[in-house]
Amino acid sequence: MRLRTTYLFLRQDVSDDILKMNNLPVEADETGIISLGSGLPRHYALNANIFRGGTKYAVYISTGTEWDGSTSSSKPNEAYTWGKIKLFKPYEKNSVEVVGDATIIFPLIVAGAFLD
């Protein structure tokens, strides 16, 4: 008896990933970002929203600090200036930055969403 197996190979195409990531916000009706942590993943998600004029809402949850570069210079105030987050009226911001451990804070936010 002969067993037949199929091997699946992991293929990584960074260019294709970035193209898909940039197209998702453009094709969406509305976008919002809940960012757990900081750095390049948040940077790429916010950059993708530049093509649609910015994301409608943004929630940052991170322990990162600006002075050591771990936030990739992507604080909400800077994201407004680059058009990564929409600013509806002057000085009416639609983002929040929560400084803390995302593994503790995010489950509390999700649980709070289901409360009456």
N, C-alpha and C positions, 0 to 999 in steps of 0.2 A: 504494500500500500504506500502510495506516495502522497505526501502532504504538499499542498500548493500554498504558498504564502505570498502576500503582496507587501512590499516594503514601502512605507510612506517616508518621504524625505522632507526635511524642513528646508524651506526655501525662503530666503530673506531678500527682499527688493526694496531698499530704502527709498529710492526714487518713486516707485509705485505707491508706497505707503504715504509719502508726503503728498503726492498728487490726489490720492483718495481722501486724505485728511483735509486738504484744501477745498475739495469739491463738496464734501458733506455740508458745511455751513452755508455755502452758496445756494445749494439746492433746497435747504430747509426753510420752512415758513418762519420760524423763530428759533433762536438759540440761546442757551444759558450754559454756564460753566460752573460746576462744583469741582474745585481743584483740591485734591488731597496731596499735600506736599508742594514742593516748588521745583524750580529748575527747568530743564529743557522740555519735559512733557507739557508743563503749563505754558511755556513759551510758544511751543508749536501749536497748541490748541488755540491760544489767543491770536497768534499770527494768522491762522486760517480764517478767523472771523474778520480780519481787516478787509478781506475781499467782499464782504457783505455789508460793510459799514459799521461793524462792531457787534458784539454779542449783546443781548438785551439785559441779561443779569449775570452777575459773577459772585461766587462765594469762594474765598480763599481760606483754606485751613492748613496752617503750616507752623512749624517751629523755626523756620528759616529767618535769618536776619539779613538786612540789607547790606550791612558793612562788610560781611564776609563773602558776598557774592552768591550765596546759596539760593537767593530768590530770583536769580537771573535778571536783576533790575526790573522786575515786573510787578511792582506794587500797583494797586488800583489807580492811584493818581497818575502814574506814568502811563498805564494802559489807556486812560482817557485821552491823553495827549497824542497817542499814536493811533487812536481810532479803533483800538481793540475792544473797548467797551463803549456802548452808546451813552452819550450824555444827553438826556431828554430836554432838560431846561438848564439854564445856567445854575450851577451849584446844587442841582438836584441829582444826587448820585444814586445809582442802582446797584451798588456792590458793597460787599462787606468783607473785611479781613479778620479772621479769627486766629489769634496766636495761641497755639496749643497742639497737643498730640492728636493727630487725626484719627488714630485708632480708638480714642476715647470720645472725642467730640462728634465725629460723623455718625456713629450709632445713636447718640443722643438726639441729633438733629432729625434723623430718620424716624426715631420713635416719637418725637414731638410732632412730626407731620401727621401721624395717625391718631393723635389725641383729639377729642371733641373740642 
